[in-house]
Amino acid sequence: MTQLTLLCLPYSGASAMVYSRWRSKLPQWLKVQPVELPGRGARYGEPLHIDMRRLALQLAQEQKNTLKAPYALFGHSLGALLACEMAHAFRSLGCPEPVALFASGTAAPTLRADYDRGFAEPKTDAELIEQLRTLNGTSEEVLANEELMSLTLPILRADFQLCGRFEPLQRPLLKCPVHVLGGKTDRATTEQLIGWSKETRGSFSVDMLAGGHFFIHEHEAKVLKVIKDQLEVHHRRHGLMALS
């Protein structure tokens, strides 16, 4: 059976295993492959990165030998920027482009001056904890757990710097479709989301879902439906064996 691989990039502070549930919720022709970043999960002993393009190139090089086309990229928040950079990194390594790029929950690469203001320099523990509160994705019980926070905050600090130090480049546009997902009460504005259309010469779409920054968990079924519906077009076009 020929499968379409969906490489999934995590958001700030998270392990790629936040996507592990998706494996049982998507059809068998769509292979969910979470991409773990250095410094967390199974790669906890590796150094953290604060350079987005260097990290994207490292991940693309790691995936290159085992990645079989066709593939798509999905990323939420930090992961969306990283997924976009990986698409360019794959191209620089002579690999085909993804059949689709899904950018979720963050401003477009060219519209981040205000979105990432203040994130280029490392945040204090107190500042990071307050930022977690504003995102409404972490319980007060977890925030009060000093042992857990001591493990999480260094990762979060580096991930925020990844975004804060990011600067867009002038380069050939992607050719693949770009599909954007946004939360209706998230801080990424409609203009910032639509700005992703400037990253490709291919088709473009935006789906707005109820919820805040972590709408991908709050409304997981709807997120997965968007992904499945968009990739089914490619699935049918190339005659992949449909198993669901």
C-alpha positions as CSV (number, residue, x, y, z in Angstrom):
1,M,0.0,0.0,0.0
2,T,1.3,3.4,-0.9
3,Q,0.9,5.8,1.9
4,L,0.9,9.6,2.1
5,T,3.2,10.7,5.1
6,L,2.1,13.6,7.3
7,L,5.1,15.0,9.1
8,C,3.8,16.8,12.2
9,L,5.8,19.5,14.0
10,P,5.0,20.5,17.6
11,Y,4.3,23.9,19.1
12,S,6.5,25.6,21.7
13,G,7.4,23.6,24.7
14,A,5.8,20.4,23.4
15,S,7.0,17.0,22.4
16,A,5.9,15.7,19.0
17,M,4.0,13.1,20.8
18,V,1.1,15.5,21.1
19,Y,0.2,14.2,17.7
20,S,0.3,10.5,18.6
21,R,-3.5,10.3,19.0
22,W,-3.9,11.2,15.4
23,R,-2.6,7.9,14.2
24,S,-5.7,6.1,15.2
25,K,-8.1,8.9,14.0
26,L,-7.0,9.2,10.4
27,P,-7.4,6.7,7.5
28,Q,-4.7,4.1,7.0
29,W,-3.6,5.7,3.7
30,L,-2.4,8.7,5.7
31,K,0.6,7.9,7.8
32,V,1.0,10.3,10.8
33,Q,4.7,10.8,11.6
34,P,5.4,13.1,14.5
35,V,8.8,14.8,14.2
36,E,10.6,15.1,17.5
37,L,12.8,18.2,18.0
38,P,16.1,18.1,19.8
39,G,16.0,18.7,23.5
40,R,12.7,17.0,24.3
41,G,10.9,13.6,24.4
42,A,13.2,10.9,23.2
43,R,15.8,13.5,22.2
44,Y,15.9,15.2,25.6
45,G,19.7,14.9,25.9
46,E,20.4,16.8,22.7
47,P,21.0,20.6,22.7
48,L,18.1,23.0,22.1
49,H,18.1,25.2,19.1
50,I,17.4,28.9,18.8
51,D,18.0,29.2,15.0
52,M,14.9,28.2,13.0
53,R,16.6,27.5,9.7
54,R,19.5,25.5,11.1
55,L,17.0,23.4,13.0
56,A,14.8,23.0,9.9
57,L,17.8,21.9,7.8
58,Q,18.9,19.4,10.5
59,L,15.4,17.9,10.6
60,A,15.1,17.7,6.8
61,Q,18.5,15.9,6.6
62,E,17.4,13.4,9.3
63,Q,14.1,12.7,7.4
64,K,15.5,12.7,3.9
65,N,16.7,9.1,3.7
66,T,13.6,7.5,5.1
67,L,11.0,9.9,3.7
68,K,9.1,8.5,0.8
69,A,7.0,10.8,-1.4
70,P,4.3,11.8,-1.3
71,Y,4.4,13.7,2.0
72,A,2.7,16.7,3.6
73,L,3.8,18.9,6.5
74,F,1.7,20.1,9.4
75,G,2.7,22.4,12.2
76,H,1.0,24.4,14.9
77,S,2.3,27.7,16.2
78,L,6.1,27.4,16.2
79,G,5.6,24.1,14.3
80,A,4.0,26.0,11.4
81,L,7.0,28.2,10.9
82,L,9.3,25.2,11.2
83,A,7.2,23.1,8.7
84,C,7.5,26.0,6.2
85,E,11.2,26.1,6.7
86,M,11.5,22.4,6.3
87,A,9.6,22.5,3.0
88,H,12.4,24.9,1.8
89,A,15.1,22.8,3.4
90,F,13.8,19.6,1.6
91,R,13.9,21.5,-1.7
92,S,17.5,22.7,-1.1
93,L,18.4,19.0,-0.5
94,G,17.0,18.0,-3.8
95,C,13.8,16.4,-2.4
96,P,10.4,17.0,-3.9
97,E,8.2,19.6,-2.3
98,P,5.4,18.4,0.0
99,V,2.0,17.9,-1.6
100,A,0.6,20.3,1.0
101,L,1.7,22.6,3.8
102,F,-0.7,23.0,6.8
103,A,0.1,26.1,8.9
104,S,-1.9,26.3,12.1
105,G,-2.3,28.9,14.8
106,T,0.3,31.5,14.0
107,A,1.0,34.6,11.9
108,A,2.6,34.3,8.5
109,P,6.4,34.5,8.2
110,T,6.3,38.0,6.7
111,L,3.8,39.4,9.3
112,R,5.6,38.6,12.6
113,A,7.1,41.9,13.6
114,D,4.4,42.6,16.2
115,Y,3.4,39.0,16.8
116,D,6.8,38.0,18.1
117,R,7.8,41.4,19.7
118,G,9.9,40.8,22.8
119,F,10.6,37.1,22.1
120,A,14.1,37.4,20.6
121,E,15.7,37.7,24.1
122,P,15.4,34.9,26.7
123,K,12.4,35.2,29.0
124,T,12.6,34.7,32.8
125,D,10.8,31.8,34.4
126,A,8.1,34.1,35.7
127,E,7.5,35.7,32.2
128,L,7.3,32.2,30.6
129,I,4.7,31.0,33.2
130,E,2.6,34.2,32.6
131,Q,2.8,33.6,28.9
132,L,1.5,30.0,29.4
133,R,-1.4,31.4,31.5
134,T,-2.4,33.8,28.6
135,L,-2.5,30.8,26.2
136,N,-4.9,28.9,28.4
137,G,-3.3,25.6,27.6
138,T,-1.7,24.7,30.9
139,S,-3.5,24.1,34.2
140,E,-2.6,26.0,37.4
141,E,-1.7,22.7,39.0
142,V,0.9,22.0,36.3
143,L,2.3,25.6,36.5
144,A,2.7,25.2,40.3
145,N,4.7,21.9,39.8
146,E,8.3,23.1,40.3
147,E,9.8,19.9,39.1
148,L,7.8,19.7,35.9
149,M,8.4,23.4,35.2
150,S,12.1,23.0,35.7
151,L,12.0,20.5,32.8
152,T,9.6,22.5,30.6
153,L,10.7,26.1,30.9
154,P,14.2,25.7,29.3
155,I,12.5,24.1,26.3
156,L,9.9,26.8,26.1
157,R,12.5,29.6,26.5
158,A,14.5,28.3,23.5
159,D,11.3,27.8,21.4
160,F,10.1,31.3,22.0
161,Q,13.6,32.5,20.9
162,L,13.3,30.4,17.8
163,C,10.2,32.5,16.8
164,G,11.5,35.8,18.1
165,R,14.8,35.5,16.2
166,F,13.1,34.4,13.0
167,E,13.4,36.7,10.0
168,P,11.8,36.1,6.6
169,L,14.0,35.6,3.5
170,Q,13.6,36.6,-0.1
171,R,13.6,33.3,-2.0
172,P,11.6,31.4,-4.6
173,L,8.1,30.7,-3.4
174,L,6.8,27.2,-2.7
175,K,4.6,25.6,-5.3
176,C,2.5,23.4,-3.0
177,P,-0.9,24.3,-1.7
178,V,-0.9,26.1,1.7
179,H,-3.8,25.4,4.0
180,V,-4.1,27.6,7.1
181,L,-6.1,26.9,10.3
182,G,-6.9,29.5,12.9
183,G,-8.7,29.8,16.2
184,K,-11.4,32.4,16.2
185,T,-10.3,33.7,19.7
186,D,-6.6,33.2,19.1
187,R,-4.3,36.2,18.9
188,A,-3.3,35.6,15.3
189,T,-5.4,38.1,13.3
190,T,-7.2,37.3,10.0
191,E,-4.7,39.4,8.2
192,Q,-1.8,37.6,9.8
193,L,-3.3,34.2,8.8
194,I,-4.1,35.3,5.2
195,G,-0.5,36.5,4.9
196,W,0.5,32.8,4.5
197,S,-0.8,33.1,0.9
198,K,2.4,35.0,0.1
199,E,4.5,31.8,0.7
200,T,3.3,29.9,-2.3
201,R,2.4,30.0,-6.0
202,G,0.0,27.2,-5.4
203,S,-3.5,27.3,-4.0
204,F,-4.4,28.7,-0.6
205,S,-7.2,28.2,1.9
206,V,-8.1,29.4,5.5
207,D,-10.3,27.5,7.9
208,M,-11.3,29.3,11.1
209,L,-12.3,27.1,14.0
210,A,-13.9,27.9,17.3
211,G,-11.5,28.2,20.2
212,G,-8.2,29.9,21.3
213,H,-4.6,29.0,20.7
214,F,-5.1,25.3,21.4
215,F,-8.1,24.8,19.1
216,I,-6.2,21.8,17.6
217,H,-6.9,19.9,20.8
218,E,-10.3,21.5,21.7
219,H,-11.7,20.8,18.3
220,E,-9.4,17.9,17.2
221,A,-12.1,16.2,15.1
222,K,-12.6,19.3,12.9
223,V,-8.9,19.8,12.5
224,L,-8.4,16.3,11.3
225,K,-11.4,16.6,8.9
226,V,-9.7,19.6,7.3
227,I,-6.5,17.7,6.9
228,K,-8.1,14.6,5.6
229,D,-10.4,16.5,3.2
230,Q,-7.5,18.5,1.7
231,L,-5.2,15.4,1.3
232,E,-7.9,13.2,-0.1
233,V,-7.7,15.3,-3.3
234,H,-4.1,14.2,-3.8
235,H,-5.0,10.7,-2.6
236,R,-7.6,10.3,-5.3
237,R,-5.6,12.0,-8.0
238,H,-2.7,9.6,-7.7
239,G,-4.8,6.5,-7.2
240,L,-3.4,5.6,-3.8
241,M,-5.1,2.5,-2.4
242,A,-7.9,3.8,-0.1
243,L,-8.1,2.1,3.2
244,S,-10.1,3.8,5.9
